[in-house]
Amino acid sequence: MLQNGTNIPVLGSVHISFTVGGIPVSTTFLVSEAVDEPMLGLDWLTENQCIWNYGEGILRIGELQTKPRIAAVR
């Protein structure tokens, strides 16, 4: 269920390891035909000590600081 209360049909899940700026991270993604791009949940952001400065458009993941290309949050 999304934060706005919308239910999303889930087909399954997949655990993926990947890197962000050379830092290895992993998570379990839910798979759905209703979503066409990856979404990281609050649990992942908290677990990876993320800080998102919306005013400046900066996302910090642990020690890595990035500036998103698109100033949009979904």
N, C-alpha and C positions, 0 to 999 in steps of 0.2 A: 504494500500500500504506500502510495506517495504521501508526502506531508500534507497535501491538500485533501486527503481522504479518498483519492481515486485509486481503485483497485487495478492492478496490472496482472494479466494472466502470465504465469511463469511456466516455462517449458522444462526447466531444469537448472542446474548450476554447474559452474566450472571453476576450478582453482587455478589461478594464473600467477606466475612469478614474472616480474618485469623490472626494469630500471627506470628511475626518474633522475635525470642529471647524473647518471653513473651510480646512484644509490640503489641497491637492490631492495625491492619491496614485493609484497604479494598480497593477494586478497581472493576471496571467493565471490565471483560475479554470478548474479542470477541472469538467466537467459530468457528473453521474451521477444516475440515478434512485434510488440507494441513500442519497443525502444530501439532506436537505431544508432545510439552512441553510448560509450561507457559513462557510467555515473558512479562516483565514489560517495559512499554514505557518510553520515556523521560518525558512525562507529570507526570507519577507516581513518577519517580525518583526525579523530581524537587519538586513536591508537598510534598514529604516526606523527603526533605532536605538531599538527598543521596549524598555522596561523594565517588567516586570510584577511588582508587589509583591503576592504572593498573600496575605500576612498582613493587609494593609490593603485589599485588593481594588482597587488602583489600577493603571491601565495608563497608561504614558507613551509617546506616539508622537512622537519628536523633542522639540519644546518643548511639545506639547500634553499635558496631564494629564487623564485622565478617571477616573471612578469607575463601574465597571460596575453596572448595575441588578440583575443576578442574580449572586450570589456562587457561580458554578459554572464549572468549566473542563471541557471535553470534549476 
